[in-house]
Amino acid sequence: MKLVLLSGGAGKRLWPLSNGARSKQFLRVLKDEKGCLESMVQRVWRQIKQVSLDGDTLIAAGSHQVEILEHQLGHQATLILEPERRDTFAAIALSASYLYSIEGESLNSIIGVLPVDPYVEDHFFTKVSELEQALESSGADIGLVGVTPTYPSSKYGYIVPQSSASSELIKVGHFKEKPTEEVAEKLIDQGGLWNSGVFAFKLEYMISLLVDMGLPIHYEELVKKYSQIPKNSFDYEVVEKADHVVAMAYEGFWKDLGTWNTLTEEMGTVVTGNGRSCEESINTHVINELDIPIKVIGVQDAIIAASPDGILVADKQKSPRIKHLLGEEEERVRYVEESWGTARTLETILDGLYEYMTTRISIRKGHTFETSLVKGENEVWTIVKGKGRSIGETEESLIRAGDVLQLPAGSGHIMKAEENLEIIVVRRAHCERKGAPLEAVSK
């Protein structure tokens, strides 16, 4: 059985820490078994390794997530890169074509798909692997893992059986998305399960579906026509239309950490970063990525999150409304984490025809940062910590704390960190180029 982890979501409900460059699954706010901070994707990968499934697991991700995935997981996982964000059906279709045409998987192979960020116990992944036998024995088109509910929640979707379940394998009758608590209670009485977002199918089923839709089955060709794939969820496009769907029940801890109120329930500390909260501030969490301190007095049941992208102060139960408050407004990313290090926007100033952007760049020892300036841009780099090599178009030199470099418009430059480097960059750009991200790659 091959597993595909879906890592394409943006996670707006965890703004301001999550953004277009750093989705929620990459936030280091959970504690591992040793008490060290880890992200959701690091936790899930650790659990998959513990049940020896890592060798058969791939990650479907956006092309902009490559650097941060490689930084957090190393090069342990094969990445299937989506050219654009088009919901779960497109990501799963692309993964199926990759497994078929690039990995050479048999059409009889069972493919399991799950989110990259479930907060579960280790044996959840053992249950996922049991879907292989479930599909073989039942002949079903799709296999699901549902979670045995512990209370009538209105936050989750439900898998409803055709009749009261009497065996381990449930034949699915229909689905109900986020019902009221009263309806949820009735669904649970009927044997309903929370939908965990786990799917399994024979590779042949998905490849045949692509053929029927007139889409390429070879990975390179499907990438070229990715924008033509329906922008729908896999549930809507496939599962709800399938003739024969079965589900297995997982009994154990499971939680969706997609909102601040659920995420903070699993955090190991109430204050992360530069901050302090008094004892009267009951059930209030502070996560601060800024250098300025945050002090909290007498505030209860709240989340206070601060990053270069913004500051959120919200009642925990109402915090999911941030997604609607942000709406479709254009996002300006001010914090980027990559394999080479981080870039944090400190200040932007508009002055006539120009925008001045000040950024703090941290380059990890042994890594390379490359920038390329277009016409109308120039930069001043001040080295504040560490040492390395500066490579321009015509010369190379040693750099160390206190050095200042000027990069003219139209030039390219490479920084190689021999020690951890901290650099303050001031960029001047014409206003039509304002907000353009630092163009950098690691090598």
C-alpha positions, -999 to 999 in steps of 0.1 A, spaced: 0 0 0 12 35 -9 3 65 13 -1 100 1 -1 129 26 -19 160 13 -1 192 23 -16 218 0 -38 238 24 -32 274 34 -46 274 69 -61 309 71 -78 301 104 -44 301 121 -35 336 108 -12 354 114 13 326 120 1 307 89 4 324 55 8 316 18 44 306 24 41 289 57 9 268 61 -5 256 95 12 222 93 46 239 95 41 258 127 63 246 155 39 248 184 35 212 195 58 193 219 73 159 210 81 131 234 113 149 245 96 182 251 110 199 220 88 219 197 77 203 165 53 210 137 22 190 127 40 176 96 70 166 117 47 149 142 28 129 115 61 119 98 75 107 131 44 86 138 45 71 103 81 61 108 72 45 141 47 21 123 73 16 95 52 31 67 76 60 58 92 40 30 59 38 12 47 74 19 48 104 -5 37 140 1 16 160 -23 25 197 -18 25 231 -35 57 240 -53 62 268 -28 64 243 1 95 224 -11 120 244 9 102 243 42 93 206 38 130 197 31 140 219 61 116 202 85 118 166 72 151 166 53 150 146 21 131 116 37 99 120 16 92 119 -21 74 151 -31 46 154 -57 44 190 -66 11 208 -76 17 236 -100 -12 255 -84 -37 250 -56 -69 233 -69 -84 214 -39 -80 178 -30 -94 161 -61 -67 176 -83 -39 168 -58 -51 131 -56 -54 128 -93 -19 142 -98 -6 118 -71 -22 88 -89 -7 97 -122 27 101 -105 25 66 -89 13 51 -122 36 67 -147 67 77 -127 69 51 -99 55 23 -121 29 11 -95 6 -17 -106 -31 -8 -114 -40 -32 -86 -20 -13 -60 -40 2 -31 -35 40 -26 -42 56 8 -47 93 11 -48 113 43 -43 149 55 -8 159 66 -20 173 99 -42 148 119 -36 149 156 -39 112 164 -24 82 183 1 60 165 -24 31 159 -45 54 137 -19 48 109 -22 10 115 -59 14 109 -52 33 77 -30 4 65 -59 -21 72 -79 -4 44 -59 -24 19 -74 -57 31 -108 -40 35 -109 -30 -2 -97 -64 -13 -123 -83 6 -152 -61 -1 -146 -51 -37 -156 -15 -28 -146 14 -50 -135 36 -20 -125 28 15 -126 53 44 -115 56 80 -141 72 102 -136 82 139 -159 68 165 -175 101 179 -171 109 216 -198 136 215 -223 151 190 -200 177 174 -212 202 148 -176 209 137 -171 177 117 -186 159 87 -203 125 93 -201 91 75 -235 75 79 -239 37 73 -267 22 52 -280 4 83 -269 -1 119 -233 -13 118 -229 -49 129 -194 -57 116 -161 -40 115 -166 -30 79 -194 -5 73 -212 0 40 -217 38 36 -251 51 30 -246 89 28 -226 118 42 -236 148 63 -215 179 65 -213 197 98 -248 191 112 -263 208 142 -256 191 175 -292 178 176 -289 162 142 -254 149 151 -268 131 181 -292 112 158 -265 104 133 -244 89 161 -274 67 172 -274 54 136 -238 44 138 -224 76 122 -186 83 123 -167 115 121 -151 119 86 -113 119 92 -105 128 55 -88 94 48 -95 77 15 -82 45 -1 -88 31 -36 -72 9 -62 -49 28 -85 -69 15 -115 -101 33 -102 -85 67 -103 -66 62 -135 -99 50 -152 -116 81 -139 -90 104 -155 -94 86 -188 -132 90 -186 -127 127 -179 -104 131 -210 -74 139 -188 -38 126 -193 -28 97 -171 10 104 -174 23 128 -148 42 152 -170 12 157 -193 -12 161 -164 10 188 -149 7 207 -182 -31 204 -180 -35 208 -143 -56 239 -146 -82 218 -165 -88 195 -136 -121 203 -117 -114 225 -87 -134 204 -62 -128 183 -32 -122 145 -36 -153 140 -14 -176 158 -39 -160 148 -71 -154 111 -63 -166 97 -30 -202 110 -30 -206 97 -66 -191 62 -60 -214 32 -62 -198 12 -34 -181 29 -4 -170 12 28 -156 26 61 -137 13 90 -141 27 125 -110 41 144 -115 41 181 -90 64 197 -79 100 201 -84 122 170 -86 160 166 -85 185 138 -60 212 148 -72 236 122 -84 264 145 -68 283 174 -92 269 199 -84 233 191 -47 238 185 -41 255 219 -57 226 237 -27 205 227 1 230 232 25 222 259 29 258 272 7 289 275 33 313 263 56 308 233 81 335 225 86 369 241 57 372 265 43 368 299 8 360 312 -5 364 348 -23 337 367 -56 355 363 -54 350 325 -71 316 326 -70 295 294 -53 323 274 -24 314 251 3 337 237 24 329 207 48 357 198 72 357 169 81 394 173 110 409 192 87 432 212 73 417 245 36 409 250 21 411 286 -13 397 294 -33 406 325 -68 393 334 -78 381 299 -95 347 298 -102 322 270 -83 341 244 -56 336 218 -30 363 213 -8 356 183 18 379 168 40 376 138 55 399 111 22 393 91 0 408 118 -14 405 153 -46 386 164 -64 390 196 -95 368 197 -119 348 219 -109 312 213 -143 300 204 -148 328 179 -113 327 165 -123 306 134 -141 338 121 -107 352 112 -109 333 79 -140 353 69 -125 385 82 -95 381 60 -117 372 30 -100 372 -3 -78 402 4 -44 400 -12 -19 386 13 15 401 17 38 375 32 62 390 57 78 358 71 93 330 51 109 298 64 130 278 39 157 252 40 185 279 39 170 299 68 144 326 73 134 360 59 114 384 81 101 418 69 108 444 95 94 476 79 81 489 46 80 527 38 65 544 7 83 575 -4 72 590 -37 80 566 -65 98 542 -43 91 516 -16 118 508 9 116 474 25 138 463 54 142 425 59 162 404 83 177 374 66 191 344 86 211 319 66 220 286 82 256 274 83 265 255 52 236 269 31 235 293 2 212 322 -5 209 337 -40 192 369 -49 186 385 -83 176 422 -88 157 435 -117 157 470 -132 146 496 -107 158 477 -76 189 480 -55 198 467 -21 222 474 8 232 444 29 246 449 64 262 418 80 253 418 117 264 383 127 285 354 115 308 350 84 307 336 49 315 342 13 300 369 -9 299 360 -46 291 387 -72 291 386 -109 328 396 -111 343 389 -77 342 368 -45 351 380 -10 350 370 26 322 387 46 318 390 84 299 411 110 301 448 103 306 445 65 282 465 42 275 455 6 257 475 -21 239 455 -48 231 476 -79 200 472 -101 201 443 -125 227 424 -105 228 389 -91 244 378 -58 251 347 -38 258 344 -1 274 312 13 272 309 51 304 295 67 288 303 101 252 312 108 247 346 90 224 374 101 219 401 75 198 433 74 187 440 38 172 474 27 157 472 -7 146 501 -28 121 493 -56 98 512 -79 63 512 -65 51 489 -93 74 463 -79 65 469 -42 61 439 -20 79 416 -45 94 388 -24 131 383 -21 140 359 -49 161 333 -33 171 297 -37 191 273 -16 219 252 -30 
